[in-house]
Amino acid sequence: MAADDVIKAWDQADPTAIHPLRNVSEDAYWESGRGQAEMLATVIPDGAKVMDFGCGDGRVAIPMAAHGFEVTAVDASQNMLDRLTDRAPDVTTVQADADGIAGHLGRRRMDAVYSLAVLIHHSYQDCLHIISKLRAATKLGGILVLDWPVSETPTEADSWIGVTTWSPQQQADACAAIGLEPVDSDLPWGVYRAVKAGS
Ligand SMILES: C[S@@+](CC[C@H](N)C(=O)[O-])C[C@H]1O[C@@H](n2cnc3c(N)ncnc32)[C@H](O)[C@@H]1O
């Protein structure tokens, strides 16, 4: 599915589509975000300037800001961002897709970028494009946390809610080409350091 179609579908989606816990309760949904922010804080330095790419309505971005990170919450969906702002007016939001990030940042670079439950819904080609833009938004030596799952039987998502998985070799090749060095961690997502491409 093309990135524009994924973005359009999410903009129109019911908020319960974001995370299965939302069907359990709102409390469980927001608690899951607080837990994931705690996990991110184990690999991102205190007080870092961080970008949450595909932040949705702020499930993780809001607790990250409460934790003391300087959060820029980016999403292509203004509907999602409006819900985030209703709940947390002080969190900085930017309405953009991956191509719009550079225009917003100018020469600034983030200490860390994370993206949860976003890349999984994109095609291989669009996913690589997004990751390269996230890498470009990160300073050299900075941290990227990417929900970018590996599988023995890699498959490409065939709908906006589908899940794309990658072979270890596909990921290794992408990391070398884009400039990402895998970092060992206990997190359920990939953790990478931004390095020069090809190093
Ligand atoms: C499943 S929700 C996840 C929200 C949040 N990351 C979380 O874990 O709660 C996916 C979000 O990513 C946004 N999104 C999807 N593709 C995007 C893209 N290419 N550029 C910007 N935002 C995107 C959607 O608008 C939606 O808000």
The ligand as an SDF file (V2000), in Angstrom:
LIG
                    3D

 27 29  0  0  0  0  0  0  0  0999 V2000
   -0.7780    2.6620   14.9240 C   0  0  0  0  0  0  0  0  0  0  0  0
   -0.7000    4.4110   15.1140 S   0  0  0  0  0  0  0  0  0  0  0  0
    0.6220    4.4630   16.3150 C   0  0  0  0  0  0  0  0  0  0  0  0
    0.6370    5.7270   17.1300 C   0  0  0  0  0  0  0  0  0  0  0  0
    1.7360    5.7860   18.2060 C   0  0  0  0  0  0  0  0  0  0  0  0
    3.0620    5.6640   17.6280 N   0  0  0  0  0  0  0  0  0  0  0  0
    1.5350    4.7270   19.2680 C   0  0  0  0  0  0  0  0  0  0  0  0
    2.3340    3.7900   19.3380 O   0  0  0  0  0  0  0  0  0  0  0  0
    0.5810    4.8660   20.0390 O   0  0  0  0  0  0  0  0  0  0  0  0
    0.1480    4.9410   13.6190 C   0  0  0  0  0  0  0  0  0  0  0  0
    0.3060    6.4570   13.5150 C   0  0  0  0  0  0  0  0  0  0  0  0
    1.2910    6.7590   12.5470 O   0  0  0  0  0  0  0  0  0  0  0  0
    0.8420    7.7760   11.6880 C   0  0  0  0  0  0  0  0  0  0  0  0
    1.5010    7.5210   10.3930 N   0  0  0  0  0  0  0  0  0  0  0  0
    1.4240    6.4060    9.6500 C   0  0  0  0  0  0  0  0  0  0  0  0
    2.1950    6.5150    8.5670 N   0  0  0  0  0  0  0  0  0  0  0  0
    2.7660    7.7390    8.6260 C   0  0  0  0  0  0  0  0  0  0  0  0
    3.6780    8.4360    7.7870 C   0  0  0  0  0  0  0  0  0  0  0  0
    4.1510    7.8750    6.6660 N   0  0  0  0  0  0  0  0  0  0  0  0
    4.0620    9.6750    8.1300 N   0  0  0  0  0  0  0  0  0  0  0  0
    3.5850   10.2390    9.2830 C   0  0  0  0  0  0  0  0  0  0  0  0
    2.7170    9.6370   10.1130 N   0  0  0  0  0  0  0  0  0  0  0  0
    2.3170    8.3900    9.7920 C   0  0  0  0  0  0  0  0  0  0  0  0
   -0.6700    7.6120   11.6520 C   0  0  0  0  0  0  0  0  0  0  0  0
   -1.3130    8.8170   11.2990 O   0  0  0  0  0  0  0  0  0  0  0  0
   -0.9610    7.1650   13.0690 C   0  0  0  0  0  0  0  0  0  0  0  0
   -1.2090    8.2560   13.9110 O   0  0  0  0  0  0  0  0  0  0  0  0
  1  2  1  0
  2  3  1  0
  2 10  1  0
  3  4  1  0
  4  5  1  0
  5  6  1  0
  5  7  1  0
  7  8  2  0
  7  9  1  0
 10 11  1  0
 11 12  1  0
 11 26  1  0
 12 13  1  0
 13 14  1  0
 13 24  1  0
 14 15  1  0
 14 23  1  0
 15 16  2  0
 16 17  1  0
 17 18  1  0
 17 23  2  0
 18 19  1  0
 18 20  2  0
 20 21  1  0
 21 22  2  0
 22 23  1  0
 24 25  1  0
 24 26  1  0
 26 27  1  0
M  CHG  2   2   1   9  -1
M  END
$$$$
